[in-house]
Structures are given as C-alpha cells and as structure tokens.
C-alpha cells in the first residue's frame, strides 16, 4: 500500500514537471562543479563570498577539529554546554549588536525552535507569504493564530496589524528574500513597528556576511530577533539566532528542538570565532559581489529577460514548471548549472531560474551565462 502511494505521487510529480532528483556532485573547485563527469560553472550556490573553498578558512577549521575533536557528544543542556561555544555566541551577539546569541545545527532548526517556542495559543503571528518553509513549519507547531500578508506589501501588513491591535503580535519576514531576491521595505517596516509595537523576527540568512557594514546585514534597526546561517556567506555549517535579553534562557528551558538535539561541536564554535575575523575584513569581496551582481541583472534585462532581485540573488521569470526545468537542462548542456525553482518553493505557474552570484564570479562568467541563457530560451519554446 505504501509503495503504491509513493509510486503514484512520484508519477504525478513527474507529469506536473515538479519531480526532483538532485544531481550528484563528484567534485567542487571554487566556482565550478563536476557533475556526471562534466565541469560546469555554478550559479546555484549560496557561497556568496566564496569562503567555503578559502584555503585560510579550511586550514583554521581543520586545526580546530584537530584540537577539539569531532563531536560535542551531548545536547547543550546535559554535557554539551562548552565554554568556547558560549564565548563564540557572546562574540556574535556583540558583533551584530544584540544582547545574546544561540547557535543551532541548521537554519531550519533555528527558525523551527524560535517560532514554535516563543509563540503559543492566544498569540497572533503575521508573516510575509514568501518566508522560508522552516518558518511556516514553526508557526504550525506554535498553535498561534497566523495570518499572511502579500509579499513585501507594507500596506497589507498595516491592515493586518490594525485588525489585531488588541492582540499580542509577532511579525515574521526576511531581510533579503531567498527566491525573489528583494530587500525588505525596511523604512516602512520600522514605521509600522514603532506604531504597533510587535515582536519582529527577521531572517537575515541571505544577508548576513554578504551585506551591510562588516557583513552585519541590513535589518538590525527593525529586528528584535535576527536569524543567520553559517552555511551561506560564512562558508561553514549551522546557524545562529540573535536575541534580546532573557530569550536565550527561555529557549534553553522550553525549546524542544534545542533541548533534544546534540549541540554543534566545540570545533565549530572555534571556527565561528575565526570567521568573524574573516567576515569583518572581507569588504573587498562584498564590493566585488555587488558589482558582479549588478552587472548580471543589467545584462539579463538588456537581453530581454524579466528579472527580479536587489542584490546577489536574481530570479529570472519563466512561469511554467516544465519549461523552467528544460531551460536549466539546456544550460547544463552549455556547461552552466542554474537552479530551476518550482512549486512549492515558488507559487504554481511562477517558476524561476534562481541565479546565485558569488564573489568568485567574474565579468566573463556573467557574459557566458547571459549568452547561454539566450540560446536556451530560444530553443525551449
């Protein structure tokens, strides 16, 4: 019975152009991947500063694991509360301008833990409809009332807030949206926060490290809680939550995803401390990323494509799911790897090619992609 259900659902996925089979990557070298024996230029990465292949970082991380070992071997609340982890969390809180910080094994777990723990029955959570799936899952576990507002529409958010002004309200959004690539309307959001006094949780996973002074992102003035990840611009793994005073203690006592998970190893925390030095002094990489991303967007628009995105995430509008996958396949044949984002990652019928720019991309790479995309777009009608 189970096998029949799975087979039928997979067949439906295939027929709808939504079937997913991740390509097996045999090797990575900077901005290139080797897939099925083919070397391809990678535009499907979140390694925004190119640090995951940085020789200096790799050596520091290797030395930290030699020194501290490979596992914490315990949850944080049993014997995994190591001093180097606390030290690193304090350093991150100070760097980003918050009272406290807490590390998590993944960004998904961080959002799940924060939202499911801090909000409960009787609360209202209002969220941008384009937030990450992990935040949506956290809301479902929280038992709070939740209401969406149109993507980045501050007027719609204002109406939602006005209708719930007698309630205890939290608002969930992102500072740089992972698929649309646009920035939060920060000034309008700040005005609404000043007027309604809601608790704001802003996911800066795609902004931290890659944007703002010293890589501090863009939304600190509007965020009560900031969520970041080490797995994108920081070139490592895991995640962190930046918190107001007292929230860390509350999560230690009531957050199931935190309490019942083995904590990240000491070596990770030591590496996170090393990363702060690297991120702080990477303004040259951030500037290169800004320039190459701007060139990519301008070149795509000049070539006639509909493109969204304010920074290093660009969304080329395609529409139909099967067509997006076919164009991505044609690009692969031309030695370029791009992610075709389809439902449910994006709304049905709104498929995109998501282009992830990194500091490793050069001007010639931009022209190569645009030229290849023109040819692929013409072929796939």
C-alpha positions as CSV (number, residue, x, y, z in Angstrom):
1,X,0.0,0.0,0.0
2,X,2.7,2.5,0.9
3,X,4.8,1.6,-2.2
4,X,1.7,2.1,-4.4
5,X,1.0,5.5,-2.9
6,X,4.6,6.7,-3.2
7,X,4.8,5.5,-6.9
8,X,1.6,7.3,-7.8
9,X,2.6,10.5,-6.1
10,X,6.0,10.4,-7.8
11,X,4.4,9.9,-11.2
12,X,2.1,12.9,-10.6
13,X,5.2,14.9,-9.7
14,X,6.8,13.9,-13.0
15,X,3.8,14.7,-15.1
16,X,3.5,18.2,-13.4
17,X,7.1,19.0,-14.1
18,X,7.8,19.0,-10.3
19,X,9.9,15.9,-10.0
20,X,13.2,16.4,-8.2
21,X,16.3,14.3,-8.5
22,X,19.4,16.1,-7.1
23,X,22.4,15.9,-9.3
24,X,25.4,14.0,-7.8
25,X,28.4,16.3,-7.4
26,X,31.6,14.5,-7.5
27,X,33.9,17.4,-7.1
28,X,33.9,21.2,-6.3
29,X,36.6,23.6,-7.3
30,X,35.8,27.2,-6.5
31,X,33.0,28.4,-8.8
32,X,33.0,25.1,-10.7
33,X,31.3,21.7,-10.0
34,X,31.8,18.4,-11.6
35,X,28.5,16.6,-12.3
36,X,28.3,13.3,-14.2
37,X,31.9,13.9,-15.3
38,X,31.1,17.3,-16.7
39,X,32.7,20.5,-15.4
40,X,30.0,23.2,-15.0
41,X,30.0,26.9,-13.9
42,X,28.0,27.0,-10.7
43,X,25.3,29.7,-10.4
44,X,23.3,27.6,-7.9
45,X,25.3,28.3,-4.7
46,X,24.8,30.3,-1.6
47,X,28.5,30.6,-1.0
48,X,28.2,34.4,-1.6
49,X,31.7,35.4,-0.5
50,X,33.4,32.2,-1.8
51,X,34.7,31.3,1.6
52,X,33.7,27.6,1.6
53,X,36.8,27.0,-0.6
54,X,39.0,29.5,1.1
55,X,42.4,28.0,1.9
56,X,42.8,30.1,5.1
57,X,39.4,29.1,6.5
58,X,39.9,25.4,5.6
59,X,43.2,25.4,7.5
60,X,41.7,27.1,10.5
61,X,38.7,24.7,10.6
62,X,40.9,21.7,10.2
63,X,43.1,22.8,13.1
64,X,40.1,23.4,15.3
65,X,38.8,19.9,14.7
66,X,42.3,18.5,15.4
67,X,42.3,20.5,18.7
68,X,38.8,19.9,19.9
69,X,37.6,16.7,18.4
70,X,34.7,15.9,16.1
71,X,31.6,15.9,18.3
72,X,30.1,17.5,21.4
73,X,28.6,14.1,22.1
74,X,25.7,15.6,24.1
75,X,22.8,18.0,24.0
76,X,23.5,21.6,25.1
77,X,21.6,21.0,28.4
78,X,23.4,17.9,29.5
79,X,27.2,18.0,29.0
80,X,27.4,20.0,25.7
81,X,27.5,23.5,27.2
82,X,31.1,24.1,26.4
83,X,32.8,27.4,27.3
84,X,34.1,28.0,23.7
85,X,30.5,27.8,22.4
86,X,29.4,30.4,25.0
87,X,32.4,32.6,24.1
88,X,31.5,32.4,20.4
89,X,27.9,33.2,21.0
90,X,28.8,36.3,23.0
91,X,31.1,37.4,20.2
92,X,28.4,37.1,17.6
93,X,25.9,39.0,19.8
94,X,28.4,41.8,20.2
95,X,29.3,41.9,16.5
96,X,25.7,42.1,15.3
97,X,24.5,44.4,18.1
98,X,22.2,42.1,20.1
99,X,22.1,41.1,23.8
100,X,22.7,37.4,23.2
101,X,23.1,34.7,20.6
102,X,22.4,31.0,20.3
103,X,23.9,28.5,17.9
104,X,21.9,25.8,16.1
105,X,22.8,22.9,13.8
106,X,20.8,24.4,10.9
107,X,18.8,27.4,9.9
108,X,15.7,25.2,9.5
109,X,16.1,24.1,13.1
110,X,16.7,27.7,14.3
111,X,13.5,29.0,12.7
112,X,11.6,26.0,13.9
113,X,12.9,26.4,17.5
114,X,12.4,30.1,17.8
115,X,8.9,30.3,16.3
116,X,7.4,27.2,17.8
117,X,8.7,28.2,21.3
118,X,8.1,31.9,21.5
119,X,4.6,32.0,20.1
120,X,1.7,30.0,21.5
121,X,-2.1,29.7,21.6
122,X,-3.6,33.2,22.0
123,X,-0.8,35.0,20.1
124,X,-1.1,36.2,16.6
125,X,1.7,35.7,14.1
126,X,1.6,37.8,10.9
127,X,4.0,36.7,8.1
128,X,5.2,37.6,4.7
129,X,3.8,35.0,2.4
130,X,7.3,34.4,0.8
131,X,9.1,33.5,4.1
132,X,11.1,30.2,4.3
133,X,9.4,26.9,4.7
134,X,11.0,26.4,8.1
135,X,9.3,29.5,9.5
136,X,5.9,28.2,8.1
137,X,6.5,24.9,9.9
138,X,7.4,26.6,13.1
139,X,4.1,28.6,13.0
140,X,2.2,25.4,12.6
141,X,3.8,23.9,15.7
142,X,3.3,27.1,17.8
143,X,-0.5,26.8,17.9
144,X,-0.7,30.6,17.5
145,X,-3.2,32.2,15.1
146,X,-1.3,33.1,11.9
147,X,-2.1,35.4,9.0
148,X,-0.2,36.1,5.9
149,X,0.3,39.4,4.1
150,X,1.2,39.9,0.4
151,X,4.9,39.7,-0.3
152,X,6.7,42.9,0.9
153,X,3.4,44.8,1.0
154,X,3.6,47.2,4.0
155,X,0.1,48.5,3.3
156,X,-1.3,44.9,3.6
157,X,0.8,44.3,6.7
158,X,-0.6,47.6,8.2
159,X,-4.2,46.4,7.7
160,X,-3.4,43.1,9.3
161,X,-1.8,44.9,12.3
162,X,-4.7,47.3,12.7
163,X,-7.2,44.4,12.8
164,X,-5.2,42.7,15.5
165,X,-4.0,45.7,17.5
166,X,-5.5,44.4,20.7
167,X,-3.6,41.1,20.4
168,X,-0.1,40.1,21.3
169,X,1.5,40.0,17.8
170,X,4.7,38.8,16.2
171,X,5.7,39.6,12.6
172,X,7.9,37.2,10.6
173,X,9.8,38.4,7.5
174,X,13.2,38.2,5.8
175,X,15.7,41.0,5.1
176,X,16.7,39.6,1.7
177,X,14.3,37.1,0.3
178,X,15.7,33.8,-0.8
179,X,13.8,33.3,-4.0
180,X,12.6,36.8,-5.0
181,X,16.0,38.3,-4.2
182,X,14.4,41.6,-3.0
183,X,15.2,43.5,0.2
184,X,12.6,44.1,2.9
185,X,11.0,47.6,2.7
186,X,12.9,48.4,5.9
187,X,11.9,52.1,6.4
188,X,8.2,51.3,6.2
189,X,8.6,48.2,8.3
190,X,10.3,50.3,11.0
191,X,7.4,52.8,11.0
192,X,4.9,50.0,11.5
193,X,6.9,48.6,14.3
194,X,7.1,52.0,16.0
195,X,3.3,52.3,15.7
196,X,2.2,48.8,16.7
197,X,5.0,47.5,18.9
198,X,5.0,44.0,17.6
199,X,7.8,41.4,18.2
200,X,9.8,41.2,14.9
201,X,11.7,38.1,13.8
202,X,13.7,38.8,10.7
203,X,15.6,36.1,8.9
204,X,18.8,37.5,7.5
205,X,20.3,34.2,6.3
206,X,21.0,35.5,2.9
207,X,22.1,39.0,4.0
208,X,24.5,38.3,6.9
209,X,28.1,38.2,5.8
210,X,27.3,39.5,2.3
211,X,25.6,42.8,3.0
212,X,26.0,45.7,5.5
213,X,28.9,47.2,7.3
214,X,31.3,44.3,8.4
215,X,28.7,41.9,7.0
216,X,26.1,42.8,9.6
217,X,23.1,42.6,7.3
218,X,20.5,45.3,6.8
219,X,17.7,44.9,9.3
220,X,19.2,45.4,12.8
221,X,17.2,48.6,13.4
222,X,13.9,46.8,12.9
223,X,14.7,43.3,14.3
224,X,14.1,42.1,17.8
225,X,15.4,38.7,16.7
226,X,17.7,38.1,13.8
227,X,18.3,34.7,12.3
228,X,21.5,33.9,10.4
229,X,23.2,30.9,9.0
230,X,26.9,29.8,8.7
231,X,26.0,27.8,5.6
232,X,25.8,30.7,3.1
233,X,28.2,33.7,3.1
234,X,30.1,32.3,6.1
235,X,31.1,29.2,4.2
236,X,30.7,26.8,7.2
237,X,27.6,25.0,8.5
238,X,25.0,25.5,11.2
239,X,23.1,28.6,12.2
240,X,22.7,31.3,14.8
241,X,19.9,33.3,16.4
242,X,20.5,36.8,17.7
243,X,18.3,37.6,20.7
244,X,17.1,40.2,23.2
245,X,18.0,39.8,26.9
246,X,16.3,36.8,28.6
247,X,15.2,35.0,25.4
248,X,18.2,32.6,25.5
249,X,17.3,31.3,28.9
250,X,13.7,30.9,27.8
251,X,14.8,28.8,24.8
252,X,17.1,26.7,27.0
253,X,14.1,25.8,29.2
254,X,11.3,25.4,26.7
255,X,12.6,24.8,23.2
256,X,12.2,21.2,22.2
257,X,14.3,21.4,19.0
258,X,17.2,22.8,21.1
259,X,16.8,20.7,24.2
260,X,16.7,17.3,22.4
261,X,19.4,17.9,19.8
262,X,23.1,17.2,20.1
263,X,24.8,20.5,20.1
264,X,27.4,21.6,17.5
265,X,31.0,20.6,18.4
266,X,33.4,22.9,20.1
267,X,35.5,23.0,16.9
268,X,32.5,24.6,15.1
269,X,32.4,27.4,17.7
270,X,36.1,28.0,17.5
271,X,35.8,28.1,13.7
272,X,32.9,30.6,14.0
273,X,35.2,32.9,16.0
274,X,37.8,32.7,13.3
275,X,35.1,33.5,10.8
276,X,34.3,36.8,12.5
277,X,37.8,38.0,11.7
278,X,37.5,36.9,8.1
279,X,34.0,38.3,7.5
280,X,34.9,41.7,9.1
281,X,37.8,42.2,6.7
282,X,36.0,41.0,3.6
283,X,34.7,44.3,2.3
284,X,36.6,43.7,-1.0
285,X,34.7,40.5,-1.6
286,X,31.4,42.2,-0.7
287,X,32.1,45.0,-3.1
288,X,33.1,42.6,-5.9
289,X,29.8,40.7,-5.2
290,X,27.8,43.9,-5.5
291,X,29.4,44.9,-8.8
292,X,29.1,41.5,-10.5
293,X,25.5,41.1,-9.3
294,X,24.6,44.5,-10.7
295,X,26.3,43.6,-14.0
296,X,24.4,40.3,-14.2
297,X,21.0,41.9,-13.6
298,X,21.6,44.8,-16.1
299,X,22.9,42.3,-18.7
300,X,19.9,40.0,-18.3
301,X,17.4,42.9,-18.6
302,X,19.3,44.2,-21.6
303,X,18.9,40.8,-23.2
304,X,15.1,41.0,-22.7
305,X,14.6,38.8,-19.6
306,X,12.2,39.7,-16.8
307,X,14.5,39.7,-13.7
308,X,13.8,40.4,-10.0
309,X,16.4,40.9,-7.3
310,X,18.1,43.7,-5.5
311,X,21.4,42.1,-4.7
312,X,23.2,38.7,-5.2
313,X,20.0,36.6,-5.6
314,X,18.4,37.1,-9.0
315,X,15.2,35.5,-10.2
316,X,14.7,35.1,-14.0
317,X,10.9,34.7,-14.5
318,X,10.0,31.7,-16.6
319,X,6.5,30.7,-15.5
320,X,5.7,27.1,-16.5
321,X,7.4,24.5,-14.4
322,X,8.4,22.0,-17.1
323,X,9.8,24.9,-19.2
324,X,12.0,26.1,-16.3
325,X,13.4,22.6,-15.8
326,X,14.0,22.3,-19.6
327,X,15.9,25.6,-19.8
328,X,18.0,24.6,-16.8
329,X,18.8,21.4,-18.7
330,X,19.8,23.3,-21.8
331,X,22.1,25.5,-19.7
332,X,23.7,22.4,-18.2
333,X,24.5,21.2,-21.7
334,X,26.2,24.5,-22.2
335,X,28.3,23.9,-19.0
336,X,26.3,26.1,-16.7
337,X,24.4,25.0,-13.5
338,X,21.4,27.0,-12.5
339,X,18.5,26.0,-10.1
340,X,15.0,26.0,-11.6
341,X,12.9,26.9,-8.6
342,X,9.4,25.4,-9.0
343,X,6.3,24.8,-6.8
344,X,6.1,24.6,-3.8
345,X,9.4,26.6,-3.5
346,X,7.6,29.3,-5.5
347,X,3.9,29.7,-6.4
348,X,2.5,27.4,-9.0
349,X,3.0,28.7,-12.5
350,X,5.6,31.2,-11.3
351,X,8.7,29.1,-11.8
352,X,12.0,30.9,-12.0
353,X,15.7,30.3,-12.7
354,X,17.4,31.3,-9.4
355,X,20.8,32.8,-10.0
356,X,23.1,32.8,-7.0
357,X,26.0,35.2,-7.5
358,X,29.3,34.8,-5.6
359,X,32.4,36.8,-5.2
360,X,34.1,34.1,-7.3
361,X,32.2,35.1,-10.4
362,X,33.9,37.4,-12.9
363,X,32.6,39.6,-15.8
364,X,33.3,36.8,-18.3
365,X,31.2,34.4,-16.3
366,X,28.3,36.9,-16.4
367,X,28.5,37.2,-20.2
368,X,28.8,33.4,-20.6
369,X,25.6,32.8,-18.6
370,X,23.6,35.5,-20.4
371,X,24.7,34.3,-23.8
372,X,23.9,30.6,-22.9
373,X,20.5,31.6,-21.5
374,X,19.5,33.5,-24.6
375,X,20.3,30.3,-26.7
376,X,18.5,28.0,-24.2
377,X,15.5,30.3,-24.0
378,X,15.2,30.4,-27.8
379,X,15.5,26.6,-28.1
380,X,12.9,25.8,-25.4
381,X,9.6,27.3,-26.7
